[in-house]
Amino acid sequence: MTLNTYFDYVIFPILIISIILVMIRLYKGPQVVDRVIALDLIITAGIALITVYSIRSMESVLLDVAMIFALIAFLGTIAFSFYLDKQIKK
């Protein structure tokens, strides 16, 4: 089994299934915090998809895109936690 077939038949389907399950959590999340965590997980799985595709297609420029997405996701999560901390202290 080559690395490309492993990506095609194992890694990509696992990542797609995980994104679908997290989207269900995003839709059904009883609280806003659950939805924010689900959105962060979707972005993380998207970064994983970009990284795996970058490795598979030998395109290193896509890794820069994945790093930018990671920074945006991190800053968004930190901003939302700061917002929730301010709401609790009121």
Disulfide bonds with the S-S distance in Angstrom:
none
